[in-house]
Amino acid sequence: MPPTSASARGCAANLRGPIRISTGRRRTGAGPSTPAAPAPSRKHETDGILDATRALVLAEGPRAASVAAIAQASGAPAGTLYHRFGNRNGILTAAWLRALERFQTRAMAAAAGTALESAVAMAVAAIGFMRELPEDARLLLTIRPGDLLDGKPDAAFEQTLAAMNAPLQERVRSLADELYGSTDPRSVDAVARAVADLPYAVVRRHARDDPIPAWLEDDVAAAVRALLRAYRASA
């Protein structure tokens, strides 16, 4: 069954880590109050479960990632998985969206003193993501959400994905305006080719390299500058 809207929202919440609720009781009457005791950490942390899920999907394919298999790989009881994620789709969605969030965080944080160099930094961030988190990079590159799930992604997933992608799309539009003084479709596409399509192709080519070439960031930066300058000259 496809994930319910509630489970999709739960997956997005799980990306932000466990919610800790104080269990201390408020004292009444005179005298200083006793500080609330910190809540104990979860025995099976969300990141550990999602790491195990990711490893299982990459090693054996999405169909191998049943709740029972994820429970065995992560050490978390199946009941914990159902309570936290709702169902199998919820676990796999959370693993995929976590990888996307990690990439987008790095891309959005990339900046420099000029629009051109900010665009270069944004493209190079994809290479840094692959270098730092190769398993997440491979998950995003090789597995589509529709391949992961029982049924098609539901409306809640699509809404979550659109909301996550919106800041990057706006950043590309902003760079087009700064670089070319226009946000017409051609100018925006020129920036997207340089900061998204080019690094995506490079990451796909080198995602399984060990080691990843040390010169890759420099070469991607040079290629992005050339693309953006070439469009400016031809526009």
Residue, then its C-alpha position, 0 to 999 in steps of 0.5 A: m500500500p502507498p504511504t498515508s499522508a500522516s506517515a509521509r508527514g511523520c517521515a519528514a519529522n523524523l529527518r529532524g531527529p527525535i523529539r525529546i519531551s521532559t518528564g520532570r514534574r512541576r513542584t507546587g508550593a514554596g521553594p525552588s523548583t526541581p529541574a526537569a530530568p533530561a529524557p533518555s535517548r532512544k535506544h534505536e536512533t533514527d539515523g542508525i535505522l536509516d543508515a541500515t535501510r540505505a545499506l540494504v537498498l544499495a546492496e540488495g535492491p529496494r525489494a529486499a528492504s522489507v520491514a523484517a529485513i530492516a529490523q534485522a539489519s538495524g537491530a530495531p524491533a519491527g514494532t519500533l519501526y512501525h511506531r516510528f515510521g508507520n510502514r515500510n514505505g515510511i522507512l524508505t521515504a525517510a531514508w531517501l528524503r534524508a539523503l536529499e535534505r543533506f545534499q540540499t543543505r550543502a547546496m544552499a549553504a554554498a556561497a561566495g563574493t560574486a554571483l558567478e562564484s556562488a554558482v560555482a560553489m553551488a555546483v562544487a557542493a555536489i562533489g563535496f556531498m559525494r565525497e563526504l556521503p557517498e552512500d547518500a549520493r548513490l541512493l539519490l542517483t540510482i534509486r527513484p522514489g517510485d522504485l522504493l515504494d509499494g505503489k506510487p508516491d502519494a500526494a503528501f510525498e509529492q508535496t514534501l518533495a516540492a517544498m524541499n526543492a522550492p528553495l533551490q529552484e528559487r536560488v537558481r532563478s536568483l542567480a540567473d537574475e544576478l548573472y544575466g539580469s533576467t529570469d526568463p526560461r532560457s536564462v534560468d535553464a542556462v544556470a540550471r545546466a551549469v549548477a545542477d545538470l553538469p555536477y549531476a553527470v559528474v557525480r553519476r560518473h564518479a560515485r563509485d570511484d575509490p578514491i574520488p579524484a582529488w582534482l574533481e572540484d577544480d575541474v567542475a569549477a572551471a567547467v561551470r565558469a566556462l558554461l556561465r560565461a559562454y551563455r553571457a557572451s551569447a545572450 
